[in-house]
Amino acid sequence: MSQPSDGFRAMRVASVAHDTDDSVIVSFDTELEFAHGQHLTLRREFDGTEVRRSYSICSAAPWGELRVAIKHVAGGVFSTWATMELKPGDKVDVMPPAGHFSHELDPAAARSYTMLAAGSGITPVFSIMATILSSEPHAQVSLVYLNRTSQSTMLLDELQDLRDRYLGRLSIAFAFTREETGGELLSARPDRARLDRLIAAGFLPADADHAFLCGPIKLITEAEQALVAAGMSGSAVHREIFTTNQPGRVSLAPQEVTETSVAVATGRATLHGRATRFDLYEGDSVLDAVQRVRPDAPFSCRSGVCSTCQAVLRDGKVEMTVNYGLSAAEVARGYVLTCQAHPTTPTVDVDYD
């Protein structure tokens, strides 16, 4: 199947299965290689307005069923449509798998893993766990999964099946904030003190070789700090933020440029093997400016979370308003989130390829 110049391709929906009362698992009939922890960016027009959303793949890599879990968000136009109207046979525009919430697998290693997921944060964590358990036969995995209630717990049956399949290698502790679990430690929302206790009790082992954390920023930040304080190396902690109360500068589209607009910087962007020059105006992010001349520029959340718009800064300097999508190591290698990047030099050069 040919791929359009903007990176999207129309994929046929093979099935839509209701997982909880407000979430669905959407499977596509297309085979694509992907890495554990990656996501798909989906696109659709609503009343003439293009909307993009990123959803994590929840299958074992690299050739598992291509599927995503979508949870309904109040007021969310895309999630409302996907959970209430999407049906088998429909076509959806989808970008190739992307994201770096992942690591190098080693089938010969006997490594241990600590996992923490909250709500829909289980979707990439499920893929990561399923891939590790199948690819590293000596691996041990511990998961703490936080939800409001058991009824709102996504992928519950699949998690139990995964635990049964890898009996003795996968331990799962379900924690609920609005439901009694029979144990005080796994009830109520975990703050830093409770996270320290979960670590001490062995639910979140700090002596693991890797930790994967996914959920709201406050929880994930506190969990990372708790694990590092308990002795885990910061480089062993992998995190992905699903929600944030600090979205940064979110622009739905580039601002309109008029005859009186004055450029404050110029730039060059390499995308799909072609270099294009662009002007930046006051208030522009690099992504805004690139989009005016290259509508095929990749993006999704526009709030510094998903990393779909990441590029390497080849020349010049920028400041990112917020950065939830890149690790410190990636920033050190020159990666920037173009939706949050604002130039501090007269020229910038970014490479999306």
Sequence and secondary structure as in RCSB ss.txt:
>XXXX:A:sequence
MSQPSDGFRAMRVASVAHDTDDSVIVSFDTELEFAHGQHLTLRREFDGTEVRRSYSICSAAPWGELRVAIKHVAG
GVFSTWATMELKPGDKVDVMPPAGHFSHELDPAAARSYTMLAAGSGITPVFSIMATILSSEPHAQVSLVYLNRTS
QSTMLLDELQDLRDRYLGRLSIAFAFTREETGGELLSARPDRARLDRLIAAGFLPADADHAFLCGPIKLITEAEQ
ALVAAGMSGSAVHREIFTTNQPGRVSLAPQEVTETSVAVATGRATLHGRATRFDLYEGDSVLDAVQRVRPDAPFS
CRSGVCSTCQAVLRDGKVEMTVNYGLSAAEVARGYVLTCQAHPTTPTVDVDYD
>XXXX:A:secstr
    TTS EEEEEEEEEEEETTEEEEEES      TT EEEEEEEETTEEEEEEEEB S TTTS  EEEEE  TT
 HHHHHHHHT  TT EEEE   B        TT   EEEEEEEGGGHHHHHHHHHHHHHH TT EEEEEEEES S
TT TTHHHHHHHHHHTTTTEEEEEEESSS  SSGGGBS   HHHHHHHHHTTSS TTSSEEEEEEEHHHHHHHHH
HHHHTT  GGGEEEEEEE S   S  SS     TT  EEEEEEEEETTEEEEEEEETT  HHHHHHHH TT   S
 SSSSS TTEEEEEES EEES  SSS HHHHHTTEEETTTEEESSSEEEEE  
